[in-house]
């Protein structure tokens, strides 16, 4: 992964975007601390994969218990 300061990123934006287009990831830093990351647009958020993961977590939670007490019962107990 490439790391560049804000000033350099501003001055070299076109060149940095060319590198990102080929698959590179670039971290932009301010005073040595990361503040942003340039990644290829195709590597962004995958809504379908996130939906599948959320559905799997919801399904797994239906069978989850704590010493035989269901999550729904624990929530109800906490509301009393």
Backbone as CSV, one residue per row, in Angstrom:
resi,resn,N_x,N_y,N_z,CA_x,CA_y,CA_z,C_x,C_y,C_z
1,UNK,0.842,-1.169,0.000,0.000,0.000,0.000,0.891,1.238,0.000
2,UNK,0.490,2.218,-0.785,1.237,3.454,-0.920,0.690,4.468,0.077
3,UNK,1.570,5.257,0.663,1.163,6.281,1.610,1.754,7.618,1.164
4,UNK,0.906,8.654,1.071,1.374,9.976,0.677,0.745,11.024,1.582
5,UNK,1.460,12.129,1.755,0.935,13.238,2.534,-0.094,14.025,1.744
6,UNK,-0.874,14.843,2.438,-1.931,15.635,1.806,-1.369,16.536,0.716
7,UNK,-0.286,17.232,1.006,0.294,18.152,0.031,0.692,17.418,-1.241
8,UNK,1.403,16.285,-1.091,1.806,15.501,-2.257,0.599,14.950,-3.003
9,UNK,-0.418,14.509,-2.268,-1.620,13.974,-2.911,-2.291,15.040,-3.764
10,UNK,-2.352,16.256,-3.255,-2.961,17.352,-4.001,-2.187,17.629,-5.286
11,UNK,-0.885,17.618,-5.185,-0.049,17.926,-6.344,0.056,16.778,-7.335
12,UNK,-0.172,15.548,-6.893,0.002,14.369,-7.761,-1.295,13.591,-7.949
13,UNK,-2.441,14.225,-7.784,-3.710,13.510,-7.796,-3.907,12.679,-9.067
14,UNK,-3.629,13.235,-10.229,-3.830,12.497,-11.477,-2.981,11.236,-11.507
15,UNK,-1.722,11.339,-11.118,-0.833,10.171,-11.104,-1.313,9.142,-10.080
16,UNK,-1.775,9.612,-8.932,-2.267,8.687,-7.908,-3.521,7.961,-8.397
17,UNK,-4.410,8.686,-9.064,-5.614,8.047,-9.606,-5.267,7.005,-10.671
18,UNK,-4.227,7.277,-11.459,-3.771,6.287,-12.445,-3.321,5.010,-11.743
19,UNK,-2.634,5.152,-10.611,-2.183,3.976,-9.860,-3.365,3.225,-9.257
20,UNK,-4.337,3.963,-8.732,-5.528,3.335,-8.156,-6.297,2.579,-9.237
21,UNK,-6.338,3.146,-10.420,-7.047,2.510,-11.536,-6.460,1.146,-11.872
22,UNK,-5.170,0.956,-11.591,-4.531,-0.334,-11.857,-4.628,-1.290,-10.670
23,UNK,-5.332,-0.850,-9.595,-5.554,-1.740,-8.465,-4.845,-1.362,-7.178
24,UNK,-4.025,-0.324,-7.215,-3.301,0.089,-6.006,-4.245,0.738,-5.004
25,UNK,-3.874,0.655,-3.733,-4.584,1.363,-2.676,-3.629,2.389,-2.104
26,UNK,-4.124,3.608,-1.924,-3.275,4.701,-1.474,-3.861,5.307,-0.210
27,UNK,-3.039,5.438,0.816,-3.446,6.084,2.054,-2.919,7.508,2.043
28,UNK,-3.810,8.455,2.327,-3.415,9.857,2.404,-3.280,10.210,3.883
29,UNK,-2.161,10.814,4.226,-1.875,11.113,5.629,-1.757,12.617,5.855
30,UNK,-2.024,13.006,7.092,-1.779,14.386,7.530,-0.925,14.278,8.787
31,UNK,0.262,14.836,8.711,1.226,14.761,9.820,1.484,13.313,10.245
32,UNK,1.519,12.414,9.254,1.836,11.021,9.518,0.665,10.150,9.923
33,UNK,-0.519,10.741,10.129,-1.688,9.959,10.533,-2.618,9.761,9.338
34,UNK,-3.068,8.537,9.089,-3.968,8.280,7.961,-5.289,9.034,8.129
35,UNK,-5.730,9.704,7.042,-7.012,10.414,7.094,-7.959,9.982,5.976
36,UNK,-7.437,9.363,4.925,-8.285,8.924,3.814,-7.587,7.800,3.071
37,UNK,-8.388,7.073,2.301,-7.834,5.982,1.505,-8.466,6.011,0.130
38,UNK,-7.635,5.969,-0.896,-8.113,5.862,-2.269,-8.062,4.398,-2.661
39,UNK,-9.204,3.864,-3.096,-9.270,2.469,-3.543,-10.006,2.435,-4.870
40,UNK,-9.802,1.393,-5.656,-10.543,1.286,-6.914,-12.045,1.250,-6.654
41,UNK,-12.794,1.869,-7.524,-14.248,1.923,-7.362,-14.864,0.531,-7.332
42,UNK,-14.277,-0.420,-8.002,-14.812,-1.784,-8.021,-14.601,-2.499,-6.700
43,UNK,-13.727,-1.962,-5.840,-13.458,-2.591,-4.550,-14.330,-1.999,-3.451
44,UNK,-15.314,-1.226,-3.820,-16.160,-0.563,-2.847,-17.166,-1.491,-2.199
45,UNK,-18.173,-0.909,-1.625,-19.201,-1.611,-0.870,-19.994,-2.559,-1.767
46,UNK,-20.165,-3.791,-1.323,-20.938,-4.786,-2.056,-22.234,-5.018,-1.287
47,UNK,-23.303,-4.372,-1.726,-24.579,-4.423,-1.011,-25.114,-5.854,-0.906
48,UNK,-24.994,-6.638,-1.953,-25.518,-8.016,-1.928,-24.766,-8.877,-0.919
49,UNK,-23.442,-8.743,-0.865,-22.662,-9.511,0.110,-23.009,-9.078,1.533
50,UNK,-23.213,-7.789,1.739,-23.595,-7.304,3.062,-24.969,-7.846,3.455
51,UNK,-25.903,-7.897,2.521,-27.245,-8.414,2.800,-27.176,-9.900,3.177
52,UNK,-26.373,-10.678,2.435,-26.235,-12.109,2.746,-25.645,-12.304,4.139
53,UNK,-24.652,-11.505,4.490,-24.028,-11.606,5.797,-25.014,-11.256,6.901
54,UNK,-25.768,-10.178,6.712,-26.758,-9.776,7.714,-27.828,-10.852,7.880
55,UNK,-28.299,-11.408,6.776,-29.301,-12.473,6.846,-28.766,-13.697,7.590
56,UNK,-27.507,-14.045,7.344,-26.904,-15.189,8.026,-26.780,-14.931,9.525
57,UNK,-26.425,-13.706,9.909,-26.331,-13.373,11.333,-27.702,-13.423,12.000
58,UNK,-28.712,-12.925,11.328,-30.066,-12.967,11.879,-30.520,-14.412,12.049
59,UNK,-30.277,-15.232,11.053,-30.660,-16.641,11.121,-29.928,-17.353,12.258
60,UNK,-28.640,-17.072,12.412,-27.863,-17.711,13.475,-28.349,-17.276,14.854
61,UNK,-28.836,-16.046,14.971,-29.268,-15.557,16.275,-30.567,-16.217,16.738
62,UNK,-31.354,-16.741,15.817,-32.601,-17.387,16.203,-32.362,-18.648,17.036
63,UNK,-31.266,-19.312,16.776,-30.970,-20.551,17.493,-30.033,-20.328,18.676
64,UNK,-29.543,-19.115,18.852,-28.568,-18.839,19.912,-29.253,-18.784,21.280
65,UNK,-28.611,-19.408,22.262,-29.109,-19.368,23.637,-27.944,-19.162,24.582
66,UNK,-28.261,-18.760,25.779,-27.272,-18.612,26.821,-27.739,-19.464,27.984
67,UNK,-27.103,-20.587,28.176,-27.525,-21.555,29.194,-29.000,-21.919,29.054
68,UNK,-29.444,-22.098,27.789,-30.819,-22.518,27.536,-31.838,-21.398,27.496
69,UNK,-31.415,-20.165,27.737,-32.332,-19.022,27.689,-32.165,-18.352,26.320
70,UNK,-33.281,-18.139,25.628,-33.202,-17.545,24.298,-32.889,-16.055,24.385
71,UNK,-32.426,-15.505,23.280,-32.117,-14.089,23.226,-33.385,-13.259,23.478
72,UNK,-34.509,-13.691,22.927,-35.770,-12.975,23.131,-36.123,-12.929,24.619
73,UNK,-35.918,-14.048,25.330,-36.198,-14.071,26.766,-35.259,-13.140,27.536
74,UNK,-34.001,-13.088,27.136,-33.042,-12.197,27.786,-33.433,-10.730,27.579
75,UNK,-33.874,-10.405,26.371,-34.309,-9.033,26.089,-35.531,-8.687,26.929
76,UNK,-36.484,-9.599,26.966,-37.697,-9.372,27.751,-37.360,-9.187,29.230
77,UNK,-36.431,-9.983,29.734,-36.029,-9.871,31.137,-35.381,-8.517,31.406
78,UNK,-34.609,-8.032,30.457,-33.950,-6.744,30.631,-34.932,-5.581,30.615
79,UNK,-36.090,-5.759,30.032,-37.091,-4.698,29.958,-37.963,-4.633,31.211
80,UNK,-37.896,-5.629,32.056,-38.755,-5.633,33.259,-38.237,-4.707,34.310
